[in-house]
Amino acid sequence: MSWTLRTADLDDLARGAALLGTGGGGDPFVGKMLVAQALGEAGEITILDPEELDDDAWVIPVAQMGAPTVVVEKMPRGTEPELALITLERHSGRTADATMPMECGGINSMIPLLVAARRGLPVIDADGMGRAFPQLEMETFSVYGISASPLAMANEHDEVAIFDTGSDNSRLEGLARGVTSRFGGMAHIAQYSMTGADVKRTAIPRTLSLALTIGRSIRLSREQRVDPVQALVDSLSDTLYGYGRVLFHGKVIDVDRRTDEGFARGSVRIAGVGDEELEVQFQNENLIALHSGVLHSGVLVAIVPDLICIVEADTAEPITTEGLRYGQRVAVIGIATPPIMRTPEALAVFGPASFGLDRPFRPVETLEQPVLAE
């Protein structure tokens, strides 16, 4: 069912989207402020259920591209994603009937809302990742046959670029990443133009609704003084994701983070009870969680494409990879991805090997959680 987004929904939506972003997808505060300003003029935005979308409707997804660490120091002006969409419309000779997120994430669930408010467009309640991934070809759109080309890119100086690599979405990622670096590490893009029928076939449905549900459950649990981390996990049970569990509780004792080739790469170590530790490695987003203790070392507890989410232990507020700091008390949550993201075709594009990990994918719900020391 379609629904209307208003300013009062933004806090919950941004919180839930940041959680689904698995540490990436950009700063949720920045995205929320940009949309709040645009909504002050537009009043509301229609969030359109994919099943209510006309098959011949023309949909242009939009997003921010670049290392999340850059946004901490370089705020978007707010006009860049609309310019990217307009540039792609002019290039293709087709006008968008709707826009859509490419991924879940703090800012990248917000960017389409910003464009929608400024352009008077509906936003499709779906996306192409069901989480956040660092590279443009890592989309269910790409997995199931939608070309990422042509891609339009814009920056805060109103400079634009068009790329078209045909069906080679990986080549497109490399070219666009290079120009993003020349743009100062951040750009805004419009790509994966498709019909409504394509959206229904290739997108992960109702992820904006899910983000709102998750964010609202966290807020309400705080107000009712019940465990917000458990409330978050419970909110997944009747969704397309269906399964989540707390993997670890502890304190951040080390963060290794660097910006490399347009990505935020590194790892975080979290100390638990006794000698128990969890290491989470990331490339913009959290990719793998390994548990070590007295009787074991490097035991896999979750791996991409399943979601690995780090939240504040007391509030369940999501923590992005650029927001990780020594001394934070955190909970780490593993969430199962929808079946469309676990097919052999999908794992070939965004499974562990795509990130240089030497472990095969194993669903989080099948992995045995190590018993913590008393």
Backbone hydrogen bonds in HBPLUS format (Angstrom, degrees):
<---DONOR---> <-ACCEPTOR-->    atom                        ^
c    i                          cat <-CA-CA->   ^        H-A-AA   ^      H-
h    n   atom  resd res      DA  || num        DHA   H-A  angle D-A-AA Bond
n    s   type  num  typ     dist DA aas  dist angle  dist       angle   num
A0003-TRP N   A0047-ILE O   2.96 MM  44  5.27 156.0  2.01 146.3 153.6     1
A0047-ILE N   A0003-TRP O   2.77 MM  44  5.27 173.1  1.77 169.7 169.3     2
A0005-LEU N   A0045-ILE O   2.79 MM  40  5.11 171.3  1.80 160.6 161.2     3
A0045-ILE N   A0005-LEU O   3.00 MM  40  5.11 150.2  2.09 140.5 148.9     4
A0009-ASP N   A0006-ARG O   2.91 MM   3  5.58 157.1  1.97 121.3 128.3     5
A0010-LEU N   A0007-THR O   3.11 MM   3  5.49 160.1  2.15 115.1 121.0     6
A0013-LEU N   A0009-ASP O   2.99 MM   4  6.13 167.6  2.01 160.7 164.7     7
A0014-ALA N   A0010-LEU O   2.83 MM   4  5.88 169.5  1.84 155.3 158.1     8
A0015-ARG N   A0011-ASP O   3.07 MM   4  6.16 156.9  2.12 144.6 151.1     9
A0016-GLY N   A0012-ASP O   3.01 MM   4  6.22 169.5  2.03 153.9 156.3    10
A0017-ALA N   A0013-LEU O   2.88 MM   4  5.99 158.5  1.92 150.9 157.6    11
A0018-ALA N   A0014-ALA O   2.92 MM   4  6.00 154.2  1.99 142.9 149.7    12
A0019-LEU N   A0015-ARG O   3.10 MM   4  6.39 149.4  2.20 143.8 151.9    13
A0020-LEU N   A0016-GLY O   3.06 MM   4  6.38 162.6  2.10 149.4 153.0    14
A0021-GLY N   A0017-ALA O   2.91 MM   4  6.07 129.2  2.17 138.6 153.0    15
A0022-THR N   A0019-LEU O   3.21 MM   3  5.83 168.3  2.22 118.1 120.3    16
A0024-GLY N   A0021-GLY O   2.91 MM   3  5.13 163.1  1.94 121.2 121.8    17
A0286-ASN N   A0022-THR O   2.87 MM 264  5.74 169.5  1.88 172.8 176.0    18
A0321-THR N   A0023-GLY O   2.79 MM 298  4.85 165.7  1.81 132.3 129.6    19
A0107-ILE N   A0025-GLY O   2.92 MM  82  5.84 144.1  2.05 124.2 135.5    20
A0108-ASN N   A0025-GLY O   3.05 MM  83  5.48 147.0  2.16 153.6 161.8    21
A0031-GLY N   A0027-ASP O   3.31 MM   4  6.58 170.7  2.32 154.9 156.7    22
A0032-LYS N   A0028-PRO O   2.99 MM   4  6.06 159.9  2.03 145.0 151.0    23
A0033-MET N   A0029-PHE O   3.02 MM   4  6.20 160.3  2.06 151.2 155.6    24
A0034-LEU N   A0030-VAL O   3.13 MM   4  6.37 158.6  2.18 151.9 157.3    25
A0035-VAL N   A0031-GLY O   3.09 MM   4  6.33 162.3  2.12 152.2 156.5    26
A0036-ALA N   A0032-LYS O   2.88 MM   4  6.02 158.5  1.93 149.8 156.5    27
A0037-GLN N   A0033-MET O   3.14 MM   4  6.26 157.6  2.19 144.6 149.2    28
A0038-ALA N   A0034-LEU O   3.23 MM   4  6.52 159.4  2.27 142.8 148.1    29
A0039-LEU N   A0035-VAL O   2.74 MM   4  5.93 156.9  1.79 156.4 163.5    30
A0040-GLY N   A0036-ALA O   3.03 MM   4  6.16 133.0  2.26 138.2 149.3    31
A0040-GLY N   A0037-GLN O   3.27 MM   3  5.22 133.5  2.50  92.5 104.7    32
A0041-GLU N   A0038-ALA O   3.13 MM   3  5.58 148.5  2.24 106.6 115.0    33
A0042-ALA N   A0038-ALA O   3.02 MM   4  6.32 163.3  2.05 147.8 153.2    34
A0043-GLY N   A0039-LEU O   2.68 MM   4  5.02 156.3  1.73 131.8 139.2    35
A0123-VAL N   A0046-THR O   2.94 MM  77  6.36 162.5  1.98 163.3 168.8    36
A0048-LEU N   A0123-VAL O   2.77 MM  75  5.87 149.9  1.86 143.5 153.2    37
A0125-ASP N   A0048-LEU O   2.90 MM  77  5.67 163.3  1.93 145.8 144.3    38
A0052-GLU N   A0049-ASP O   2.92 MM   3  5.45 154.3  1.98 117.9 126.1    39
A0053-LEU N   A0050-PRO O   3.15 MM   3  5.17 164.3  2.18 107.1 110.8    40
A0057-ALA N   A0054-ASP O   3.13 MM   3  5.25 166.0  2.15 109.5 113.4    41
A0197-ALA N   A0055-ASP O   3.01 MM 142  4.29 150.4  2.10 124.1 114.8    42
A0196-GLY N   A0057-ALA O   2.89 MM 139  4.98 120.5  2.25 133.8 141.7    43
A0097-ASP N   A0058-TRP O   2.71 MM  39  5.25 169.5  1.72 154.3 158.1    44
A0059-VAL N   A0194-MET O   2.84 MM 135  5.41 176.3  1.84 171.3 172.1    45
A0194-MET N   A0059-VAL O   3.00 MM 135  5.41 158.0  2.05 150.5 157.6    46
A0060-ILE N   A0098-ALA O   3.12 MM  38  6.59 159.3  2.16 152.5 153.5    47
A0191-GLN N   A0061-PRO O   3.26 MM 130  5.96 149.3  2.36 145.3 154.3    48
A0062-VAL N   A0100-MET O   3.28 MM  38  6.58 143.8  2.42 157.4 164.9    49
A0063-ALA N   A0189-ILE O   3.00 MM 126  5.45 149.5  2.10 148.3 152.3    50
A0189-ILE N   A0063-ALA O   2.86 MM 126  5.45 163.0  1.89 153.4 159.3    51
A0065-MET N   A0187-ALA O   2.75 MM 122  5.22 173.9  1.76 152.8 153.3    52
A0187-ALA N   A0065-MET O   2.92 MM 122  5.22 154.2  1.99 151.4 155.3    53
A0070-VAL N   A0067-ALA O   3.02 MM   3  5.68 152.2  2.10 119.7 126.7    54
A0071-VAL N   A0068-PRO O   3.20 MM   3  5.65 132.5  2.44 108.2 118.4    55
A0072-VAL N   A0069-THR O   3.34 MM   3  5.59 144.6  2.48 101.2 110.3    56
A0073-GLU N   A0070-VAL O   3.04 MM   3  5.75 145.8  2.16 117.0 124.4    57
A0074-LYS N   A0070-VAL O   2.87 MM   4  5.89 139.7  2.03 145.6 157.5    58
A0083-LEU N   A0079-THR O   3.10 MM   4  6.33 156.6  2.16 152.8 159.9    59
A0084-ALA N   A0080-GLU O   2.96 MM   4  6.28 152.6  2.04 151.7 159.5    60
A0085-LEU N   A0081-PRO O   3.02 MM   4  6.30 158.4  2.07 147.0 152.0    61
A0086-ILE N   A0082-GLU O   2.91 MM   4  6.18 165.6  1.93 153.8 157.6    62
A0087-THR N   A0083-LEU O   2.87 MM   4  6.00 158.0  1.92 148.4 154.6    63
A0088-LEU N   A0084-ALA O   3.02 MM   4  6.28 153.0  2.09 146.4 153.0    64
A0089-GLU N   A0085-LEU O   2.91 MM   4  6.19 157.0  1.96 152.3 159.2    65
A0090-ARG N   A0086-ILE O   2.98 MM   4  6.22 163.7  2.00 152.9 156.2    66
A0091-HIS N   A0087-THR O   3.00 MM   4  6.18 154.1  2.07 141.9 149.4    67
A0092-SER N   A0088-LEU O   2.92 MM   4  6.02 161.8  1.95 152.1 156.1    68
A0093-GLY N   A0089-GLU O   2.78 MM   4  5.64 135.4  1.97 145.4 157.1    69
A0099-THR N   A0122-PRO O   3.15 MM  23  6.58 161.7  2.18 159.0 163.7    70
A0124-ILE N   A0099-THR O   2.93 MM  25  6.36 161.3  1.97 158.5 162.1    71
A0128-GLY N   A0102-MET O   3.09 MM  26  5.08 141.8  2.24 103.7 115.0    72
A0104-CYS N   A0131-ARG O   2.80 MM  27  4.72 154.2  1.86 136.8 135.7    73
A0109-SER N   A0105-GLY O   3.04 MM   4  5.40 136.2  2.23 134.9 134.9    74
A0110-MET N   A0107-ILE O   2.93 MM   3  4.98 135.8  2.13  97.5 111.1    75
A0111-ILE N   A0107-ILE O   2.93 MM   4  6.18 143.6  2.06 155.3 165.1    76
A0113-LEU N   A0110-MET O   2.91 MM   3  5.17 120.0  2.28 105.6 121.7    77
A0114-LEU N   A0110-MET O   2.98 MM   4  6.33 149.4  2.07 154.8 164.6    78
A0115-VAL N   A0111-ILE O   3.08 MM   4  6.42 163.1  2.11 155.5 158.7    79
A0116-ALA N   A0112-PRO O   2.83 MM   4  5.97 158.8  1.87 145.9 152.6    80
A0117-ALA N   A0113-LEU O   2.91 MM   4  6.05 159.3  1.95 147.2 152.0    81
A0118-ARG N   A0114-LEU O   3.11 MM   4  6.32 153.8  2.18 145.9 152.9    82
A0119-ARG N   A0115-VAL O   2.83 MM   4  5.90 143.0  1.97 149.0 159.5    83
A0120-GLY N   A0116-ALA O   2.72 MM   4  5.34 127.2  1.99 144.2 152.1    84
A0121-LEU N   A0116-ALA O   3.12 MM   5  4.52 143.4  2.26 119.3 127.3    85
A0126-ALA N   A0124-ILE O   2.87 MM   2  5.57 132.6  2.10 107.2  92.4    86
A0206-ARG N   A0125-ASP O   2.52 MM  81  4.70 139.4  1.68 156.5 142.1    87
A0127-ASP N   A0204-ILE O   3.15 MM  77  5.47 146.1  2.27 135.6 145.2    88
A0204-ILE N   A0127-ASP O   2.82 MM  77  5.47 173.4  1.83 170.3 169.9    89
A0140-THR N   A0128-GLY O   2.63 MM  12  4.99 163.2  1.66 143.2 148.6    90
A0138-MET N   A0135-GLN O   3.14 MM   3  5.57 157.1  2.20 111.6 118.7    91
A0143-VAL N   A0139-GLU O   2.98 MM   4  6.31 163.9  2.01 150.7 155.3    92
A0144-TYR N   A0140-THR O   3.04 MM   4  6.05 155.6  2.10 145.8 149.9    93
A0146-ILE N   A0141-PHE O   2.86 MM   5  5.19 162.6  1.89 150.2 146.2    94
A0145-GLY N   A0142-SER O   3.23 MM   3  5.36 160.3  2.27 114.1 110.9    95
A0151-LEU N   A0163-PHE O   2.88 MM  12  5.19 159.9  1.92 150.1 156.8    96
A0163-PHE N   A0151-LEU O   2.91 MM  12  5.19 157.2  1.96 148.3 155.7    97
A0152-ALA N   A0190-ALA O   2.95 MM  38  5.25 168.1  1.96 156.0 159.7    98
A0190-ALA N   A0152-ALA O   2.92 MM  38  5.25 147.0  2.03 147.6 154.1    99
A0153-MET N   A0161-ALA O   2.87 MM   8  5.13 154.0  1.94 152.5 156.9   100
A0161-ALA N   A0153-MET O   2.91 MM   8  5.13 141.7  2.06 139.5 145.2   101
A0154-ALA N   A0188-HIS O   2.86 MM  34  5.40 151.4  1.95 152.6 161.5   102
A0188-HIS N   A0154-ALA O   3.04 MM  34  5.40 161.3  2.08 157.4 162.2   103
A0155-ASN N   A0159-GLU O   3.08 MM   4  5.63 137.5  2.27 149.6 160.1   104
A0158-ASP N   A0155-ASN O   3.15 MM   3  5.57 154.2  2.22 120.0 120.4   105
A0168-ASP N   A0165-THR O   3.15 MM   3  5.58 160.6  2.19 134.4 132.9   106
A0172-LEU N   A0168-ASP O   3.26 MM   4  6.54 152.9  2.34 140.9 148.4   107
A0173-GLU N   A0169-ASN O   3.09 MM   4  6.34 151.7  2.17 141.6 148.0   108
A0174-GLY N   A0170-SER O   3.25 MM   4  6.62 158.1  2.31 147.9 151.8   109
A0175-LEU N   A0171-ARG O   3.15 MM   4  6.46 164.0  2.18 155.2 158.5   110
A0176-ALA N   A0172-LEU O   2.93 MM   4  6.05 173.6  1.93 159.9 162.0   111
A0177-ARG N   A0173-GLU O   2.85 MM   4  5.89 152.8  1.93 147.7 155.6   112
A0178-GLY N   A0174-GLY O   3.13 MM   4  6.28 152.7  2.21 141.5 147.9   113
A0179-VAL N   A0175-LEU O   3.19 MM   4  6.55 158.5  2.24 150.7 155.4   114
A0180-THR N   A0176-ALA O   2.89 MM   4  6.06 153.6  1.96 146.1 154.3   115
A0181-SER N   A0177-ARG O   3.06 MM   4  6.33 152.7  2.14 145.4 151.3   116
A0182-ARG N   A0178-GLY O   3.21 MM   4  6.55 149.7  2.31 138.9 146.9   117
A0182-ARG N   A0179-VAL O   3.01 MM   3  4.89 112.8  2.48  91.9 108.4   118
A0183-PHE N   A0179-VAL O   2.81 MM   4  6.11 133.0  2.04 144.6 158.8   119
A0183-PHE N   A0180-THR O   3.11 MM   3  4.90 128.0  2.39  90.4 104.6   120
A0185-GLY N   A0180-THR O   2.86 MM   5  5.31 145.1  1.98 143.5 143.9   121
A0184-GLY N   A0181-SER O   3.09 MM   3  5.27 156.6  2.14 106.2 111.1   122
A0198-ASP N   A0195-THR O   3.08 MM   3  5.11 118.3  2.48  95.1 109.9   123
A0199-VAL N   A0195-THR O   3.02 MM   4  6.42 152.3  2.10 148.5 156.4   124
A0200-LYS N   A0196-GLY O   3.12 MM   4  6.43 162.5  2.15 151.6 154.3   125
A0201-ARG N   A0197-ALA O   3.16 MM   4  6.37 140.4  2.32 138.8 149.4   126
A0201-ARG N   A0198-ASP O   3.13 MM   3  5.04 123.9  2.46  92.8 107.3   127
A0202-THR N   A0198-ASP O   2.90 MM   4  5.98 151.6  1.99 156.4 162.5   128
A0203-ALA N   A0199-VAL O   2.96 MM   4  5.26 160.6  1.99 146.1 148.5   129
A0210-LEU N   A0206-ARG O   3.07 MM   4  6.26 149.6  2.17 134.6 143.3   130
A0211-ALA N   A0207-THR O   2.90 MM   4  6.06 158.7  1.95 140.9 146.2   131
A0212-LEU N   A0208-LEU O   2.99 MM   4  6.26 159.4  2.03 149.8 154.9   132
A0213-THR N   A0209-SER O   2.95 MM   4  6.20 156.2  2.01 146.7 153.5   133
A0214-ILE N   A0210-LEU O   2.87 MM   4  6.14 163.6  1.90 159.3 162.8   134
A0215-GLY N   A0211-ALA O   2.93 MM   4  6.07 172.1  1.94 152.9 155.5   135
A0216-ARG N   A0212-LEU O   2.90 MM   4  5.97 155.8  1.96 145.9 152.8   136
A0217-SER N   A0213-THR O   2.95 MM   4  6.09 155.6  2.01 145.2 151.9   137
A0218-ILE N   A0214-ILE O   3.06 MM   4  6.35 155.0  2.13 153.0 159.0   138
A0219-ARG N   A0215-GLY O   3.15 MM   4  6.38 163.4  2.17 144.7 149.1   139
A0220-LEU N   A0216-ARG O   2.87 MM   4  6.06 171.4  1.87 158.3 160.6   140
A0221-SER N   A0217-SER O   3.03 MM   4  6.03 153.1  2.10 139.8 147.0   141
A0222-ARG N   A0218-ILE O   3.20 MM   4  6.45 151.5  2.28 145.7 152.4   142
A0223-GLU N   A0219-ARG O   3.06 MM   4  6.40 161.5  2.10 151.9 157.0   143
A0224-GLN N   A0220-LEU O   2.89 MM   4  6.08 146.5  2.00 146.3 155.6   144
A0226-VAL N   A0221-SER O   2.92 MM   5  5.14 170.7  1.92 150.9 153.3   145
A0225-ARG N   A0222-ARG O   3.08 MM   3  4.92 154.9  2.15  98.9 106.6   146
A0231-ALA N   A0227-ASP O   3.06 MM   4  6.28 154.4  2.13 145.9 153.8   147
A0232-LEU N   A0228-PRO O   2.92 MM   4  6.06 148.4  2.02 139.9 147.6   148
A0233-VAL N   A0229-VAL O   3.13 MM   4  6.48 162.9  2.16 148.7 151.9   149
A0234-ASP N   A0230-GLN O   2.86 MM   4  6.09 163.1  1.89 153.0 157.9   150
A0235-SER N   A0231-ALA O   3.00 MM   4  6.13 140.0  2.17 141.2 150.9   151
A0235-SER N   A0232-LEU O   3.15 MM   3  5.24 127.9  2.44  96.9 110.2   152
A0236-LEU N   A0233-VAL O   3.19 MM   3  5.70 162.8  2.22 113.9 119.2   153
A0237-SER N   A0234-ASP O   3.31 MM   3  5.74 161.4  2.35 114.2 118.8   154
A0239-THR N   A0236-LEU O   3.12 MM   3  5.38 156.7  2.17 125.2 122.5   155
A0336-ALA N   A0243-TYR O   2.98 MM  93  5.46 163.0  2.01 146.6 151.8   156
A0245-ARG N   A0334-GLY O   2.96 MM  89  5.54 148.4  2.07 150.7 160.5   157
A0334-GLY N   A0245-ARG O   2.92 MM  89  5.54 161.4  1.95 168.1 169.4   158
A0247-LEU N   A0332-VAL O   2.65 MM  85  5.42 156.9  1.70 153.3 160.9   159
A0248-PHE N   A0332-VAL O   3.37 MM  84  5.16 148.4  2.48 135.9 136.8   160
A0332-VAL N   A0248-PHE O   2.84 MM  84  5.16 160.9  1.88 152.4 155.3   161
A0250-GLY N   A0330-VAL O   3.05 MM  80  5.61 158.6  2.09 157.5 158.1   162
A0330-VAL N   A0250-GLY O   2.80 MM  80  5.61 163.9  1.83 163.5 168.8   163
A0251-LYS N   A0271-ALA O   2.85 MM  20  5.27 152.3  1.92 146.6 151.0   164
A0271-ALA N   A0251-LYS O   2.83 MM  20  5.27 156.6  1.89 155.5 149.6   165
A0252-VAL N   A0328-GLN O   2.86 MM  76  5.30 159.7  1.90 151.4 157.8   166
A0327-GLY N   A0252-VAL O   2.85 MM  75  5.13 173.3  1.85 143.4 143.2   167
A0253-ILE N   A0269-ARG O   2.91 MM  16  5.76 166.3  1.92 150.3 155.0   168
A0269-ARG N   A0254-ASP O   2.90 MM  15  5.17 162.5  1.93 147.8 152.2   169
A0256-ASP N   A0267-SER O   2.87 MM  11  5.26 172.8  1.88 162.3 164.7   170
A0267-SER N   A0256-ASP O   2.81 MM  11  5.26 143.6  1.95 139.9 152.1   171
A0258-ARG N   A0265-ARG O   2.93 MM   7  5.51 153.8  2.00 158.4 166.0   172
A0265-ARG N   A0258-ARG O   2.86 MM   7  5.51 159.0  1.90 169.3 170.7   173
A0260-ASP N   A0263-PHE O   2.73 MM   3  5.27 155.9  1.79 157.0 161.7   174
A0263-PHE N   A0260-ASP O   3.01 MM   3  5.27 156.5  2.06 110.8 118.4   175
A0284-ASN N   A0264-ALA O   2.58 MM  20  4.83 149.0  1.67 160.4 154.5   176
A0266-GLY N   A0282-PHE O   3.11 MM  16  5.49 144.4  2.24 155.5 148.1   177
A0282-PHE N   A0266-GLY O   2.86 MM  16  5.49 170.5  1.87 147.4 147.7   178
A0268-VAL N   A0280-VAL O   2.87 MM  12  5.36 149.2  1.97 146.5 156.7   179
A0280-VAL N   A0268-VAL O   2.94 MM  12  5.36 163.2  1.97 156.2 161.5   180
A0270-ILE N   A0278-LEU O   2.83 MM   8  5.14 156.7  1.88 152.9 160.5   181
A0278-LEU N   A0270-ILE O   2.86 MM   8  5.14 152.0  1.94 145.8 155.0   182
A0272-GLY N   A0276-GLU O   2.81 MM   4  5.10 176.1  1.81 146.5 145.2   183
A0276-GLU N   A0273-VAL O   2.99 MM   3  5.58 163.1  2.02 141.8 142.8   184
A0277-GLU N   A0292-SER O   2.87 MM  15  5.25 159.2  1.91 153.3 155.2   185
A0292-SER N   A0277-GLU O   2.89 MM  15  5.25 166.9  1.90 152.7 155.0   186
A0279-GLU N   A0290-LEU O   2.87 MM  11  5.23 163.8  1.89 151.8 156.7   187
A0290-LEU N   A0279-GLU O   2.88 MM  11  5.23 162.0  1.91 151.6 157.3   188
A0281-GLN N   A0288-ILE O   3.05 MM   7  5.54 153.4  2.12 152.1 159.8   189
A0287-LEU N   A0281-GLN O   2.74 MM   6  5.71 177.3  1.74 162.2 162.2   190
A0283-GLN N   A0285-GLU O   2.89 MM   2  5.12 150.4  1.98 147.8 148.2   191
A0304-VAL N   A0287-LEU O   2.78 MM  17  5.02 139.4  1.95 164.4 160.6   192
A0289-ALA N   A0302-ALA O   2.96 MM  13  5.28 163.0  1.99 153.2 150.4   193
A0301-VAL N   A0289-ALA O   3.06 MM  12  5.73 169.3  2.08 159.1 157.0   194
A0291-HIS N   A0299-VAL O   2.74 MM   8  4.90 168.3  1.75 141.4 142.7   195
A0299-VAL N   A0291-HIS O   2.77 MM   8  4.90 158.3  1.82 152.6 145.1   196
A0293-GLY N   A0296-HIS O   2.75 MM   3  5.23 177.9  1.75 147.0 146.5   197
A0306-ASP N   A0303-ILE O   3.11 MM   3  5.82 133.5  2.34 137.8 131.2   198
A0307-LEU N   A0335-ILE O   2.87 MM  28  4.90 149.4  1.97 154.4 154.7   199
A0335-ILE N   A0307-LEU O   2.92 MM  28  4.90 155.7  1.98 138.3 143.4   200
A0309-CYS N   A0333-ILE O   2.86 MM  24  5.08 170.9  1.87 155.3 157.6   201
A0333-ILE N   A0309-CYS O   2.77 MM  24  5.08 166.6  1.79 153.0 157.4   202
A0319-ILE N   A0310-ILE O   2.86 MM   9  5.68 157.5  1.91 164.8 157.1   203
A0311-VAL N   A0331-ALA O   2.92 MM  20  5.41 169.0  1.93 162.3 166.0   204
A0331-ALA N   A0311-VAL O   2.89 MM  20  5.41 153.8  1.96 148.6 155.7   205
A0312-GLU N   A0317-GLU O   2.88 MM   5  5.23 155.5  1.94 138.5 144.5   206
A0316-ALA N   A0312-GLU O   2.80 MM   4  4.85 149.9  1.89 142.6 146.0   207
A0313-ALA N   A0329-ARG O   2.94 MM  16  5.54 173.4  1.94 129.8 128.9   208
A0323-GLY N   A0320-THR O   2.90 MM   3  5.01 143.8  2.03 101.9 113.6   209
A0328-GLN N   A0325-ARG O   3.42 MM   3  6.08 167.0  2.44 134.9 135.1   210
A0341-MET N   A0338-PRO O   2.97 MM   3  5.71 160.7  2.01 124.4 130.3   211
A0342-ARG N   A0339-PRO O   2.94 MM   3  5.15 166.9  1.96 114.9 118.4   212
A0347-LEU N   A0343-THR O   2.93 MM   4  6.19 168.6  1.94 163.0 165.7   213
A0348-ALA N   A0344-PRO O   3.05 MM   4  6.15 139.1  2.22 140.5 150.2   214
A0349-VAL N   A0346-ALA O   2.97 MM   3  5.34 144.9  2.09 107.9 118.2   215
A0350-PHE N   A0346-ALA O   2.93 MM   4  6.26 166.4  1.95 163.0 166.9   216
A0351-GLY N   A0347-LEU O   2.84 MM   4  4.04 127.5  2.11 123.3 119.2   217
A0354-SER N   A0351-GLY O   3.04 MM   3  5.65 142.2  2.19 118.1 128.0   218
A0355-PHE N   A0352-PRO O   3.00 MM   3  5.57 157.7  2.05 116.8 123.7   219
A0357-LEU N   A0352-PRO O   3.14 MM   5  5.16 155.3  2.20 143.8 136.4   220
A0356-GLY N   A0353-ALA O   3.10 MM   3  4.97 167.1  2.11 106.3 108.5   221
A0366-THR N   A0363-PRO O   2.95 MM   3  5.49 158.3  2.00 116.6 123.7   222
A0367-LEU N   A0364-VAL O   3.31 MM   3  5.38 153.1  2.39 101.3 108.9   223
